[in-house]
């Protein structure tokens, strides 16, 4: 079990989102680039981009859960509902 204070855990979970957004942008760029190359290579690049994007979304879901678990106002939001 971690001895890191909850607020530090919350801050770490918050920082992950920026990195995930950057990776998602890179993958979108690769998918766009794939449209400019030969068909066989394009399929490979698009497939890899799609797989990596799915993995990013899975990480994002885990991060959302960590964000909520470590949120300093967790009790309030669990009672009132999380903002969308």
C-alpha positions in Angstrom: 0.0 0.0 0.0 1.2 3.5 -0.9 2.3 5.9 1.8 1.9 8.8 -0.7 -0.6 11.4 0.5 -3.9 11.3 -1.3 -3.5 14.8 -2.8 -0.2 13.8 -4.4 -1.9 10.7 -5.9 -4.6 13.0 -7.2 -2.0 15.3 -8.8 -0.3 12.4 -10.5 -3.6 11.1 -11.9 -4.3 14.6 -13.2 -0.9 14.8 -15.0 -1.5 11.6 -16.9 -4.3 13.1 -18.9 -2.0 15.6 -20.6 0.3 12.8 -21.7 -2.6 10.7 -22.9 -3.9 13.6 -25.0 -0.4 14.1 -26.6 -0.2 10.4 -27.5 -3.8 10.5 -28.9 -2.8 13.5 -31.1 0.3 11.7 -32.3 -1.8 8.6 -33.2 -4.3 10.7 -35.1 -1.4 12.3 -37.0 -0.1 8.8 -37.9 -3.6 7.8 -39.1 -3.7 10.9 -41.3 -0.2 10.2 -42.6 -1.2 6.7 -43.5 -3.6 8.2 -46.1 -0.6 9.6 -48.0 1.4 6.4 -48.4 0.9 3.1 -50.3 -2.1 1.0 -49.6 -0.3 -1.9 -47.9 1.7 0.3 -45.6 -1.3 2.5 -44.9 -3.2 -0.5 -43.6 -0.4 -1.4 -41.2 0.0 2.2 -39.9 -3.8 2.6 -39.6 -4.1 -0.7 -37.8 -1.3 0.1 -35.4 -2.7 3.6 -34.7 -6.2 2.1 -34.0 -4.8 -0.5 -31.6 -2.7 2.1 -29.8 -5.7 4.4 -29.6 -7.7 1.7 -28.0 -5.0 1.1 -25.4 -4.9 4.9 -24.7 -8.6 4.8 -24.1 -8.2 1.8 -21.7 -5.5 3.8 -19.8 -7.8 6.8 -19.8 -10.5 4.8 -18.1 -8.1 3.6 -15.4 -6.9 7.1 -15.0 -10.5 8.4 -14.5 -11.0 5.8 -11.7 -7.7 6.8 -10.0 -8.6 10.5 -10.4 -11.9 9.9 -8.6 -10.5 7.7 -5.9 -7.8 10.2 -5.1 -9.9 13.4 -5.6 -9.7 15.7 -2.5 -13.5 16.2 -2.7 -14.4 12.6 -3.5 -17.0 12.3 -0.7 -18.8 15.4 -2.0 -18.9 14.2 -5.6 -19.9 10.7 -4.7 -22.8 12.2 -2.9 -23.8 14.9 -5.4 -22.5 13.3 -8.6 -19.4 13.8 -10.7 -19.3 16.7 -13.2 -19.3 15.6 -16.8 
